[in-house]
Structure formats: structure tokens, C-alpha cells
Amino acid sequence: MLPELVAAGNSLKTAIDIIKYFTSISKENAINEKAIELQQIILSLQQNILEAQENYQKLYNEKEIIEKQLKEIMNWNKEKNNYKISNLTNDVFVYVLKETKNEVEKSLKFCSNCFKNQKISIIQLDQDNMLEKVYICHSCGSKYKIKNSSEPTVGIIKTNFRRGY
Ligand SMILES: [Zn+2]
């Protein structure tokens, strides 16, 4: 809550108390009428201040959300530079780390479907038989199929299925 608005609200409350005091001790009708008029103006001001506080809080909340989104975008723009696209086969593309000296990290492959959604997810070997290897992304459910033959003609066989971790 904006401190200036809180202070203004408190000042108006004090002003109303003073007016109530004057009307309680005054015997003059004209003074009492003006005091009541003034009291109504102050009550109206209080209502305006309450609305200003609500609007301020709403704008503040929106600012916080936008700042969070901006931070996420900036983090992703930085993070995505660590990866490059690479072909698992002639037709199937995944992402790999650009630079790493770690042998395990060099072998990691990342889901291209998740990557386009600004998410890094490792694809894992799911099936390996005489005919093919199937890799799966446990984050989005995408499967990457590679034939175990001399001609690697493969495609993503499932990309739309989504599930949680
Ligand atoms: Zn995925």
C-alpha cells in the first residue's frame, strides 16, 4: 500500500473527528450544516483514496508479474546460447550442449519440442531392439525413433502428448 495514501487517509479521519467535535459543541444551525457538508466532502475524499490504493495495488501486482516474465525471458536468452541444434539422424533434430569437456554431458541430447517451449529436457533411451532405438522425453512425452540400419530414415513419432514430471 502506498504510504502517502495511507497518511492522507489518516489525516482525513482526523479531520472528520474534529468536525464531529465542533458539531457536538456548536449550537449554531448554519455551522452545523456547513460541518455536515464538509464531512460529506471528506468521506468522498476517503472513498477516492481507497480506490487509488486499490488501483495502486493492482498496478504493483501487474508490475511484479511483468518483471518476473522479463527475468525468465532474459534467463532463457542466456541459457539457450549454451545449446546448438544437432541431427540425431538425417531428419530428426535435437539440441546438444555447445561446449563441454565432460564426456557424459557431450552425449546428452535434449528434446527439441521442449526447447521451443523454453525448457531443457534430456531425451532418454526408452527401447532398443534389433529394428530400432526409441528415445523419449519424459517431460513432454515426445518420442524420437531411429532405425537400427545403415540408412537412418527416422521421424518424431509422437510430439503432442504432454504430461507432467
Ligand atoms: Zn520434450
Backbone and ligand atoms as CSV (ligand in chain L), in Angstrom:
chain,resi,resn,atom,element,x,y,z
A,1,MET,N,N,0.845,-1.196,0.000
A,1,MET,CA,C,0.000,0.000,0.000
A,1,MET,C,C,0.883,1.249,0.000
A,2,LEU,N,N,0.481,2.221,-0.781
A,2,LEU,CA,C,1.283,3.444,-0.926
A,2,LEU,C,C,1.234,4.255,0.376
A,3,PRO,N,N,2.383,4.526,1.024
A,3,PRO,CA,C,2.395,5.227,2.324
A,3,PRO,C,C,1.737,6.605,2.271
A,4,GLU,N,N,1.920,7.316,1.149
A,4,GLU,CA,C,1.324,8.662,1.024
A,4,GLU,C,C,-0.202,8.591,1.096
A,5,LEU,N,N,-0.769,7.564,0.493
A,5,LEU,CA,C,-2.228,7.416,0.509
A,5,LEU,C,C,-2.727,7.038,1.900
A,6,VAL,N,N,-1.961,6.203,2.587
A,6,VAL,CA,C,-2.328,5.824,3.961
A,6,VAL,C,C,-2.318,7.063,4.856
A,7,ALA,N,N,-1.268,7.896,4.702
A,7,ALA,CA,C,-1.152,9.128,5.504
A,7,ALA,C,C,-2.317,10.068,5.202
A,8,ALA,N,N,-2.676,10.190,3.910
A,8,ALA,CA,C,-3.801,11.063,3.534
A,8,ALA,C,C,-5.102,10.555,4.156
A,9,GLY,N,N,-5.283,9.235,4.148
A,9,GLY,CA,C,-6.482,8.634,4.754
A,9,GLY,C,C,-6.550,8.921,6.248
A,10,ASN,N,N,-5.427,8.814,6.935
A,10,ASN,CA,C,-5.375,9.090,8.372
A,10,ASN,C,C,-5.682,10.556,8.670
A,11,SER,N,N,-5.155,11.462,7.819
A,11,SER,CA,C,-5.419,12.902,8.001
A,11,SER,C,C,-6.906,13.196,7.851
A,12,LEU,N,N,-7.541,12.576,6.881
A,12,LEU,CA,C,-8.977,12.798,6.674
A,12,LEU,C,C,-9.790,12.284,7.858
A,13,LYS,N,N,-9.353,11.135,8.408
A,13,LYS,CA,C,-10.049,10.587,9.579
A,13,LYS,C,C,-9.965,11.569,10.754
A,14,THR,N,N,-8.795,12.153,10.924
A,14,THR,CA,C,-8.611,13.153,11.989
A,14,THR,C,C,-9.504,14.369,11.739
A,15,ALA,N,N,-9.582,14.808,10.475
A,15,ALA,CA,C,-10.424,15.967,10.120
A,15,ALA,C,C,-11.890,15.685,10.445
A,16,ILE,N,N,-12.339,14.469,10.165
A,16,ILE,CA,C,-13.734,14.093,10.476
A,16,ILE,C,C,-13.977,14.135,11.985
A,17,ASP,N,N,-13.019,13.651,12.746
A,17,ASP,CA,C,-13.147,13.674,14.211
A,17,ASP,C,C,-13.269,15.116,14.721
A,18,ILE,N,N,-12.478,16.020,14.128
A,18,ILE,CA,C,-12.524,17.439,14.541
A,18,ILE,C,C,-13.894,18.035,14.205
A,19,ILE,N,N,-14.396,17.724,13.004
A,19,ILE,CA,C,-15.712,18.229,12.601
A,19,ILE,C,C,-16.796,17.715,13.552
A,20,LYS,N,N,-16.716,16.437,13.901
A,20,LYS,CA,C,-17.697,15.860,14.831
A,20,LYS,C,C,-17.660,16.587,16.174
A,21,TYR,N,N,-16.452,16.945,16.593
A,21,TYR,CA,C,-16.313,17.667,17.860
A,21,TYR,C,C,-16.996,19.025,17.779
A,22,PHE,N,N,-16.711,19.775,16.660
A,22,PHE,CA,C,-17.326,21.107,16.507
A,22,PHE,C,C,-18.847,21.025,16.454
A,23,THR,N,N,-19.362,20.034,15.736
A,23,THR,CA,C,-20.833,19.931,15.647
A,23,THR,C,C,-21.445,19.563,16.989
A,24,SER,N,N,-20.685,18.862,17.822
A,24,SER,CA,C,-21.229,18.470,19.120
A,24,SER,C,C,-21.291,19.647,20.095
A,25,ILE,N,N,-20.387,20.622,19.928
A,25,ILE,CA,C,-20.385,21.754,20.874
A,25,ILE,C,C,-21.105,22.985,20.321
A,26,SER,N,N,-21.342,23.018,18.973
A,26,SER,CA,C,-21.956,24.198,18.372
A,26,SER,C,C,-23.477,24.170,18.492
A,27,LYS,N,N,-24.046,25.358,18.808
A,27,LYS,CA,C,-25.498,25.483,18.853
A,27,LYS,C,C,-26.033,26.165,17.587
A,28,GLU,N,N,-25.107,26.638,16.713
A,28,GLU,CA,C,-25.489,27.361,15.509
A,28,GLU,C,C,-25.847,26.385,14.391
A,29,ASN,N,N,-27.083,26.497,13.870
A,29,ASN,CA,C,-27.510,25.615,12.780
A,29,ASN,C,C,-26.660,25.786,11.529
A,30,ALA,N,N,-26.314,27.041,11.212
A,30,ALA,CA,C,-25.529,27.312,9.997
A,30,ALA,C,C,-24.170,26.618,10.068
A,31,ILE,N,N,-23.544,26.653,11.217
A,31,ILE,CA,C,-22.232,25.994,11.398
A,31,ILE,C,C,-22.392,24.482,11.272
A,32,ASN,N,N,-23.423,23.963,11.902
A,32,ASN,CA,C,-23.650,22.514,11.834
A,32,ASN,C,C,-23.905,22.038,10.411
A,33,GLU,N,N,-24.685,22.828,9.661
A,33,GLU,CA,C,-24.970,22.445,8.269
A,33,GLU,C,C,-23.689,22.401,7.447
A,34,LYS,N,N,-22.843,23.455,7.620
A,34,LYS,CA,C,-21.568,23.501,6.878
A,34,LYS,C,C,-20.634,22.369,7.324
A,35,ALA,N,N,-20.676,22.049,8.597
A,35,ALA,CA,C,-19.826,20.967,9.109
A,35,ALA,C,C,-20.236,19.622,8.503
A,36,ILE,N,N,-21.537,19.426,8.394
A,36,ILE,CA,C,-22.037,18.172,7.793
A,36,ILE,C,C,-21.644,18.110,6.311
A,37,GLU,N,N,-21.768,19.267,5.642
A,37,GLU,CA,C,-21.369,19.348,4.224
A,37,GLU,C,C,-19.883,18.999,4.070
A,38,LEU,N,N,-19.085,19.591,4.952
A,38,LEU,CA,C,-17.639,19.331,4.925
A,38,LEU,C,C,-17.340,17.856,5.215
A,39,GLN,N,N,-18.072,17.280,6.126
A,39,GLN,CA,C,-17.901,15.869,6.481
A,39,GLN,C,C,-18.186,14.965,5.266
A,40,GLN,N,N,-19.218,15.322,4.499
A,40,GLN,CA,C,-19.551,14.529,3.313
A,40,GLN,C,C,-18.449,14.629,2.245
A,41,ILE,N,N,-17.876,15.838,2.127
A,41,ILE,CA,C,-16.766,16.014,1.166
A,41,ILE,C,C,-15.576,15.145,1.577
A,42,ILE,N,N,-15.287,15.129,2.859
A,42,ILE,CA,C,-14.152,14.343,3.353
A,42,ILE,C,C,-14.403,12.843,3.178
A,43,LEU,N,N,-15.636,12.414,3.429
A,43,LEU,CA,C,-15.961,10.994,3.218
A,43,LEU,C,C,-15.772,10.603,1.748
A,44,SER,N,N,-16.145,11.538,0.857
A,44,SER,CA,C,-15.963,11.301,-0.568
A,44,SER,C,C,-14.470,11.187,-0.901
A,45,LEU,N,N,-13.670,12.064,-0.275
A,45,LEU,CA,C,-12.215,12.007,-0.475
A,45,LEU,C,C,-11.642,10.671,0.016
A,46,GLN,N,N,-12.150,10.222,1.163
A,46,GLN,CA,C,-11.685,8.930,1.697
A,46,GLN,C,C,-11.968,7.799,0.696
A,47,GLN,N,N,-13.156,7.840,0.098
A,47,GLN,CA,C,-13.520,6.819,-0.885
A,47,GLN,C,C,-12.569,6.878,-2.082
A,48,ASN,N,N,-12.245,8.107,-2.521
A,48,ASN,CA,C,-11.309,8.269,-3.645
A,48,ASN,C,C,-9.927,7.696,-3.305
A,49,ILE,N,N,-9.512,7.922,-2.074
A,49,ILE,CA,C,-8.204,7.410,-1.648
A,49,ILE,C,C,-8.212,5.883,-1.616
A,50,LEU,N,N,-9.302,5.310,-1.132
A,50,LEU,CA,C,-9.402,3.837,-1.116
A,50,LEU,C,C,-9.310,3.269,-2.532
A,51,GLU,N,N,-9.984,3.931,-3.472
A,51,GLU,CA,C,-9.934,3.475,-4.864
A,51,GLU,C,C,-8.532,3.630,-5.438
A,52,ALA,N,N,-7.868,4.742,-5.081
A,52,ALA,CA,C,-6.491,4.956,-5.551
A,52,ALA,C,C,-5.568,3.870,-5.001
A,53,GLN,N,N,-5.789,3.484,-3.737
A,53,GLN,CA,C,-4.980,2.420,-3.129
A,53,GLN,C,C,-5.183,1.091,-3.861
A,54,GLU,N,N,-6.450,0.806,-4.183
A,54,GLU,CA,C,-6.745,-0.445,-4.905
A,54,GLU,C,C,-6.093,-0.441,-6.280
A,55,ASN,N,N,-6.181,0.701,-6.985
A,55,ASN,CA,C,-5.560,0.806,-8.307
A,55,ASN,C,C,-4.049,0.688,-8.216
A,56,TYR,N,N,-3.479,1.311,-7.194
A,56,TYR,CA,C,-2.033,1.224,-6.992
A,56,TYR,C,C,-1.619,-0.235,-6.761
A,57,GLN,N,N,-2.373,-0.941,-5.904
A,57,GLN,CA,C,-2.048,-2.336,-5.607
A,57,GLN,C,C,-2.147,-3.200,-6.859
A,58,LYS,N,N,-3.161,-2.937,-7.674
A,58,LYS,CA,C,-3.349,-3.690,-8.917
A,58,LYS,C,C,-2.167,-3.463,-9.868
A,59,LEU,N,N,-1.787,-2.198,-10.024
A,59,LEU,CA,C,-0.641,-1.876,-10.899
A,59,LEU,C,C,0.651,-2.473,-10.361
A,60,TYR,N,N,0.806,-2.438,-9.047
A,60,TYR,CA,C,2.005,-3.001,-8.433
A,60,TYR,C,C,2.086,-4.508,-8.702
A,61,ASN,N,N,0.950,-5.198,-8.550
A,61,ASN,CA,C,0.920,-6.642,-8.801
A,61,ASN,C,C,1.251,-6.948,-10.259
A,62,GLU,N,N,0.704,-6.140,-11.182
A,62,GLU,CA,C,0.992,-6.336,-12.610
A,62,GLU,C,C,2.467,-6.100,-12.904
A,63,LYS,N,N,3.039,-5.105,-12.266
A,63,LYS,CA,C,4.471,-4.814,-12.443
A,63,LYS,C,C,5.312,-6.014,-12.000
A,64,GLU,N,N,4.938,-6.608,-10.849
A,64,GLU,CA,C,5.679,-7.764,-10.333
A,64,GLU,C,C,5.632,-8.925,-11.328
A,65,ILE,N,N,4.453,-9.162,-11.921
A,65,ILE,CA,C,4.292,-10.256,-12.889
A,65,ILE,C,C,5.150,-9.991,-14.128
A,66,ILE,N,N,5.102,-8.756,-14.621
A,66,ILE,CA,C,5.882,-8.404,-15.820
A,66,ILE,C,C,7.373,-8.517,-15.545
A,67,GLU,N,N,7.806,-8.089,-14.379
A,67,GLU,CA,C,9.229,-8.201,-14.019
A,67,GLU,C,C,9.665,-9.662,-13.976
A,68,LYS,N,N,8.793,-10.517,-13.439
A,68,LYS,CA,C,9.105,-11.955,-13.365
A,68,LYS,C,C,9.221,-12.540,-14.769
A,69,GLN,N,N,8.275,-12.168,-15.638
A,69,GLN,CA,C,8.299,-12.677,-17.020
A,69,GLN,C,C,9.544,-12.187,-17.757
A,70,LEU,N,N,9.896,-10.929,-17.542
A,70,LEU,CA,C,11.077,-10.362,-18.195
A,70,LEU,C,C,12.341,-11.093,-17.736
A,71,LYS,N,N,12.403,-11.379,-16.439
A,71,LYS,CA,C,13.555,-12.099,-15.890
A,71,LYS,C,C,13.660,-13.493,-16.511
A,72,GLU,N,N,12.508,-14.163,-16.648
A,72,GLU,CA,C,12.501,-15.504,-17.251
A,72,GLU,C,C,12.971,-15.451,-18.706
A,73,ILE,N,N,12.522,-14.430,-19.440
A,73,ILE,CA,C,12.937,-14.284,-20.844
A,73,ILE,C,C,14.445,-14.034,-20.918
A,74,MET,N,N,14.933,-13.162,-20.051
A,74,MET,CA,C,16.373,-12.856,-20.055
A,74,MET,C,C,17.193,-14.089,-19.679
A,75,ASN,N,N,16.715,-14.852,-18.684
A,75,ASN,CA,C,17.413,-16.081,-18.283
A,75,ASN,C,C,17.431,-17.091,-19.427
A,76,TRP,N,N,16.288,-17.223,-20.130
A,76,TRP,CA,C,16.225,-18.178,-21.226
A,76,TRP,C,C,17.159,-17.756,-22.366
A,77,ASN,N,N,17.155,-16.459,-22.700
A,77,ASN,CA,C,18.027,-15.979,-23.771
A,77,ASN,C,C,19.495,-16.270,-23.462
A,78,LYS,N,N,19.836,-16.218,-22.201
A,78,LYS,CA,C,21.204,-16.538,-21.793
A,78,LYS,C,C,21.427,-18.056,-21.851
A,79,GLU,N,N,20.464,-18.811,-21.309
A,79,GLU,CA,C,20.585,-20.264,-21.224
A,79,GLU,C,C,20.641,-20.916,-22.604
A,80,LYS,N,N,19.807,-20.447,-23.539
A,80,LYS,CA,C,19.714,-21.127,-24.840
A,80,LYS,C,C,21.007,-21.018,-25.644
A,81,ASN,N,N,21.833,-20.039,-25.316
A,81,ASN,CA,C,23.115,-19.900,-26.019
A,81,ASN,C,C,24.096,-21.006,-25.688
A,82,ASN,N,N,23.786,-21.809,-24.667
A,82,ASN,CA,C,24.658,-22.929,-24.315
A,82,ASN,C,C,24.398,-24.160,-25.191
A,83,TYR,N,N,23.369,-24.085,-26.057
A,83,TYR,CA,C,22.960,-25.249,-26.844
A,83,TYR,C,C,23.003,-24.958,-28.340
A,84,LYS,N,N,23.131,-26.013,-29.115
A,84,LYS,CA,C,23.039,-25.877,-30.571
A,84,LYS,C,C,22.207,-27.037,-31.091
A,85,ILE,N,N,21.606,-26.816,-32.260
A,85,ILE,CA,C,20.791,-27.879,-32.844
A,85,ILE,C,C,21.713,-28.911,-33.483
A,86,SER,N,N,21.292,-30.153,-33.430
A,86,SER,CA,C,22.118,-31.228,-33.962
A,86,SER,C,C,21.194,-32.311,-34.495
A,87,ASN,N,N,21.619,-33.029,-35.511
A,87,ASN,CA,C,20.730,-34.058,-36.036
A,87,ASN,C,C,21.044,-35.416,-35.435
A,88,LEU,N,N,19.990,-36.003,-34.892
A,88,LEU,CA,C,20.081,-37.353,-34.339
A,88,LEU,C,C,20.227,-38.337,-35.503
A,89,THR,N,N,19.490,-38.053,-36.558
A,89,THR,CA,C,19.632,-38.755,-37.844
A,89,THR,C,C,19.506,-37.670,-38.909
A,90,ASN,N,N,19.329,-38.085,-40.146
A,90,ASN,CA,C,19.197,-37.092,-41.213
A,90,ASN,C,C,17.994,-36.181,-41.017
A,91,ASP,N,N,16.918,-36.745,-40.465
A,91,ASP,CA,C,15.661,-35.995,-40.396
A,91,ASP,C,C,15.224,-35.605,-38.993
A,92,VAL,N,N,15.919,-36.082,-38.009
A,92,VAL,CA,C,15.476,-35.845,-36.632
A,92,VAL,C,C,16.486,-34.953,-35.920
A,93,PHE,N,N,15.964,-33.869,-35.363
A,93,PHE,CA,C,16.857,-32.889,-34.749
A,93,PHE,C,C,16.625,-32.784,-33.245
A,94,VAL,N,N,17.696,-32.636,-32.557
A,94,VAL,CA,C,17.672,-32.453,-31.109
A,94,VAL,C,C,18.640,-31.320,-30.787
A,95,TYR,N,N,18.735,-30.998,-29.538
A,95,TYR,CA,C,19.721,-29.992,-29.117
A,95,TYR,C,C,20.804,-30.679,-28.292
A,96,VAL,N,N,22.013,-30.164,-28.409
A,96,VAL,CA,C,23.147,-30.669,-27.632
A,96,VAL,C,C,23.875,-29.466,-27.034
A,97,LEU,N,N,24.691,-29.735,-26.045
A,97,LEU,CA,C,25.473,-28.649,-25.452
A,97,LEU,C,C,26.538,-28.192,-26.442
A,98,LYS,N,N,26.761,-26.893,-26.527
A,98,LYS,CA,C,27.776,-26.371,-27.449
A,98,LYS,C,C,29.185,-26.732,-26.979
A,99,GLU,N,N,29.425,-26.457,-25.729
A,99,GLU,CA,C,30.781,-26.656,-25.219
A,99,GLU,C,C,30.742,-27.361,-23.875
A,100,THR,N,N,31.391,-28.485,-23.833
A,100,THR,CA,C,31.583,-29.166,-22.552
A,100,THR,C,C,32.749,-30.134,-22.696
A,101,LYS,N,N,33.508,-30.249,-21.619
A,101,LYS,CA,C,34.632,-31.191,-21.647
A,101,LYS,C,C,34.233,-32.509,-20.991
A,102,ASN,N,N,33.104,-32.489,-20.354
A,102,ASN,CA,C,32.607,-33.673,-19.669
A,102,ASN,C,C,32.030,-34.653,-20.697
A,103,GLU,N,N,32.551,-35.898,-20.702
A,103,GLU,CA,C,32.143,-36.890,-21.719
A,103,GLU,C,C,30.656,-37.251,-21.611
A,104,VAL,N,N,30.148,-37.344,-20.397
A,104,VAL,CA,C,28.729,-37.674,-20.218
A,104,VAL,C,C,27.872,-36.539,-20.776
A,105,GLU,N,N,28.234,-35.310,-20.469
A,105,GLU,CA,C,27.462,-34.160,-20.967
A,105,GLU,C,C,27.502,-34.080,-22.491
A,106,LYS,N,N,28.629,-34.484,-23.077
A,106,LYS,CA,C,28.740,-34.470,-24.545
A,106,LYS,C,C,27.724,-35.404,-25.192
A,107,SER,N,N,27.400,-36.489,-24.492
A,107,SER,CA,C,26.472,-37.473,-25.068
A,107,SER,C,C,25.000,-37.105,-24.833
A,108,LEU,N,N,24.748,-36.093,-24.033
A,108,LEU,CA,C,23.364,-35.721,-23.731
A,108,LEU,C,C,22.676,-35.119,-24.953
A,109,LYS,N,N,21.414,-35.504,-25.118
A,109,LYS,CA,C,20.595,-34.945,-26.193
A,109,LYS,C,C,19.327,-34.375,-25.555
A,110,PHE,N,N,18.919,-33.219,-26.081
A,110,PHE,CA,C,17.786,-32.513,-25.463
A,110,PHE,C,C,16.622,-32.401,-26.439
A,111,CYS,N,N,15.440,-32.530,-25.875
A,111,CYS,CA,C,14.200,-32.538,-26.652
A,111,CYS,C,C,13.987,-31.197,-27.376
A,112,SER,N,N,13.803,-31.277,-28.701
A,112,SER,CA,C,13.591,-30.049,-29.481
A,112,SER,C,C,12.201,-29.466,-29.238
A,113,ASN,N,N,11.232,-30.327,-28.926
A,113,ASN,CA,C,9.880,-29.830,-28.624
A,113,ASN,C,C,9.894,-29.002,-27.336
A,114,CYS,N,N,10.576,-29.513,-26.327
A,114,CYS,CA,C,10.667,-28.761,-25.071
A,114,CYS,C,C,11.499,-27.489,-25.267
A,115,PHE,N,N,12.554,-27.600,-26.077
A,115,PHE,CA,C,13.433,-26.448,-26.290
A,115,PHE,C,C,12.664,-25.264,-26.866
A,116,LYS,N,N,11.768,-25.553,-27.812
A,116,LYS,CA,C,10.993,-24.448,-28.410
A,116,LYS,C,C,10.027,-23.838,-27.388
A,117,ASN,N,N,9.725,-24.605,-26.320
A,117,ASN,CA,C,8.901,-24.071,-25.229
A,117,ASN,C,C,9.760,-23.541,-24.075
A,118,GLN,N,N,10.999,-23.245,-24.403
A,118,GLN,CA,C,11.937,-22.646,-23.450
A,118,GLN,C,C,12.181,-23.534,-22.232
A,119,LYS,N,N,12.367,-24.814,-22.508
A,119,LYS,CA,C,12.584,-25.777,-21.439
A,119,LYS,C,C,13.682,-26.739,-21.888
A,120,ILE,N,N,14.540,-27.119,-20.973
A,120,ILE,CA,C,15.611,-28.063,-21.283
A,120,ILE,C,C,15.230,-29.417,-20.700
A,121,SER,N,N,15.131,-30.429,-21.562
A,121,SER,CA,C,14.768,-31.759,-21.093
A,121,SER,C,C,15.584,-32.803,-21.853
A,122,ILE,N,N,16.244,-33.671,-21.119
A,122,ILE,CA,C,17.083,-34.716,-21.726
A,122,ILE,C,C,16.191,-35.807,-22.299
A,123,ILE,N,N,16.525,-36.281,-23.498
A,123,ILE,CA,C,15.807,-37.444,-24.012
A,123,ILE,C,C,16.585,-38.697,-23.584
A,124,GLN,N,N,15.815,-39.721,-23.215
A,124,GLN,CA,C,16.398,-40.955,-22.678
A,124,GLN,C,C,16.075,-42.124,-23.599
A,125,LEU,N,N,16.969,-43.093,-23.631
A,125,LEU,CA,C,16.697,-44.293,-24.409
A,125,LEU,C,C,15.558,-45.057,-23.737
A,126,ASP,N,N,14.505,-45.343,-24.520
A,126,ASP,CA,C,13.310,-45.994,-23.977
A,126,ASP,C,C,13.241,-47.442,-24.436
A,127,GLN,N,N,13.560,-47.669,-25.714
A,127,GLN,CA,C,13.536,-49.027,-26.281
A,127,GLN,C,C,14.734,-49.186,-27.199
A,128,ASP,N,N,15.310,-50.383,-27.172
A,128,ASP,CA,C,16.422,-50.677,-28.085
A,128,ASP,C,C,16.294,-52.138,-28.498
A,129,ASN,N,N,15.937,-52.364,-29.747
A,129,ASN,CA,C,15.824,-53.739,-30.234
A,129,ASN,C,C,16.546,-53.855,-31.576
A,130,MET,N,N,16.364,-54.964,-32.230
A,130,MET,CA,C,17.072,-55.213,-33.497
A,130,MET,C,C,16.721,-54.154,-34.549
A,131,LEU,N,N,15.486,-53.701,-34.524
A,131,LEU,CA,C,14.999,-52.807,-35.579
A,131,LEU,C,C,15.245,-51.321,-35.311
A,132,GLU,N,N,15.077,-50.953,-34.057
A,132,GLU,CA,C,15.133,-49.512,-33.801
A,132,GLU,C,C,15.491,-49.173,-32.352
A,133,LYS,N,N,15.869,-47.926,-32.212
A,133,LYS,CA,C,16.033,-47.341,-30.880
A,133,LYS,C,C,14.991,-46.250,-30.754
A,134,VAL,N,N,14.351,-46.199,-29.595
A,134,VAL,CA,C,13.361,-45.148,-29.367
A,134,VAL,C,C,13.792,-44.362,-28.129
A,135,TYR,N,N,13.952,-43.070,-28.342
A,135,TYR,CA,C,14.283,-42.177,-27.236
A,135,TYR,C,C,13.005,-41.455,-26.823
A,136,ILE,N,N,12.895,-41.170,-25.544
A,136,ILE,CA,C,11.685,-40.487,-25.055
A,136,ILE,C,C,12.063,-39.270,-24.210
A,137,CYS,N,N,11.245,-38.244,-24.339
A,137,CYS,CA,C,11.358,-37.079,-23.452
A,137,CYS,C,C,10.322,-37.276,-22.354
A,138,HIS,N,N,10.781,-37.451,-21.137
A,138,HIS,CA,C,9.847,-37.696,-20.034
A,138,HIS,C,C,9.099,-36.435,-19.622
A,139,SER,N,N,9.525,-35.302,-20.135
A,139,SER,CA,C,8.838,-34.053,-19.800
A,139,SER,C,C,7.594,-33.845,-20.650
A,140,CYS,N,N,7.724,-33.993,-21.976
A,140,CYS,CA,C,6.575,-33.722,-22.852
A,140,CYS,C,C,6.036,-34.983,-23.522
A,141,GLY,N,N,6.745,-36.084,-23.416
A,141,GLY,CA,C,6.273,-37.341,-23.997
A,141,GLY,C,C,6.696,-37.555,-25.439
A,142,SER,N,N,7.438,-36.616,-26.031
A,142,SER,CA,C,7.901,-36.797,-27.412
A,142,SER,C,C,8.802,-38.025,-27.496
A,143,LYS,N,N,8.638,-38.766,-28.603
A,143,LYS,CA,C,9.495,-39.932,-28.821
A,143,LYS,C,C,10.303,-39.719,-30.099
A,144,TYR,N,N,11.546,-40.121,-30.067
A,144,TYR,CA,C,12.447,-39.988,-31.209
A,144,TYR,C,C,12.890,-41.397,-31.608
A,145,LYS,N,N,12.548,-41.778,-32.826
A,145,LYS,CA,C,12.749,-43.162,-33.266
A,145,LYS,C,C,13.888,-43.214,-34.295
A,146,ILE,N,N,14.800,-44.131,-34.079
A,146,ILE,CA,C,15.919,-44.295,-35.009
A,146,ILE,C,C,15.987,-45.757,-35.423
A,147,LYS,N,N,15.949,-45.987,-36.720
A,147,LYS,CA,C,16.053,-47.367,-37.197
A,147,LYS,C,C,17.477,-47.858,-37.017
A,148,ASN,N,N,17.598,-49.100,-36.573
A,148,ASN,CA,C,18.926,-49.716,-36.451
A,148,ASN,C,C,19.336,-50.315,-37.797
A,149,SER,N,N,19.582,-49.445,-38.751
A,149,SER,CA,C,20.004,-49.919,-40.071
A,149,SER,C,C,21.041,-48.961,-40.618
A,150,SER,N,N,21.530,-49.274,-41.797
A,150,SER,CA,C,22.554,-48.416,-42.379
A,150,SER,C,C,21.965,-47.097,-42.879
A,151,GLU,N,N,20.644,-47.121,-43.151
A,151,GLU,CA,C,20.011,-45.891,-43.618
A,151,GLU,C,C,19.127,-45.309,-42.514
A,152,PRO,N,N,19.592,-44.307,-41.861
A,152,PRO,CA,C,18.804,-43.733,-40.769
A,152,PRO,C,C,17.705,-42.801,-41.272
A,153,THR,N,N,16.563,-43.393,-41.619
A,153,THR,CA,C,15.418,-42.556,-42.003
A,153,THR,C,C,14.378,-42.647,-40.902
A,154,VAL,N,N,14.293,-41.597,-40.142
A,154,VAL,CA,C,13.521,-41.624,-38.911
A,154,VAL,C,C,12.747,-40.317,-38.752
A,155,GLY,N,N,11.701,-40.391,-37.960
A,155,GLY,CA,C,10.966,-39.159,-37.672
A,155,GLY,C,C,10.509,-39.151,-36.248
A,156,ILE,N,N,10.090,-38.005,-35.818
A,156,ILE,CA,C,9.484,-37.934,-34.490
A,156,ILE,C,C,8.120,-38.586,-34.609
A,157,ILE,N,N,7.870,-39.611,-33.828
A,157,ILE,CA,C,6.616,-40.334,-34.000
A,157,ILE,C,C,5.523,-39.818,-33.086
A,158,LYS,N,N,5.886,-39.025,-32.116
A,158,LYS,CA,C,4.854,-38.524,-31.218
A,158,LYS,C,C,5.386,-37.250,-30.569
A,159,THR,N,N,4.663,-36.173,-30.767
A,159,THR,CA,C,5.144,-34.923,-30.168
A,159,THR,C,C,4.083,-34.174,-29.398
A,160,ASN,N,N,2.835,-34.566,-29.577
A,160,ASN,CA,C,1.771,-33.755,-28.984
A,160,ASN,C,C,1.372,-34.177,-27.574
A,161,PHE,N,N,1.743,-35.393,-27.232
A,161,PHE,CA,C,1.374,-35.867,-25.908
A,161,PHE,C,C,2.155,-35.127,-24.840
A,162,ARG,N,N,1.456,-34.616,-23.865
A,162,ARG,CA,C,2.116,-33.890,-22.782
A,162,ARG,C,C,1.741,-34.503,-21.446
A,163,ARG,N,N,2.683,-34.506,-20.586
A,163,ARG,CA,C,2.377,-34.934,-19.227
A,163,ARG,C,C,3.345,-34.260,-18.277
A,164,GLY,N,N,3.039,-34.333,-17.003
A,164,GLY,CA,C,3.894,-33.693,-16.015
A,164,GLY,C,C,5.122,-34.529,-15.739
A,165,TYR,N,N,5.923,-34.044,-14.831
A,165,TYR,CA,C,7.136,-34.774,-14.490
A,165,TYR,C,C,6.802,-36.058,-13.773
L,1,ZN,ZN,ZN,10.168,-32.754,-24.501
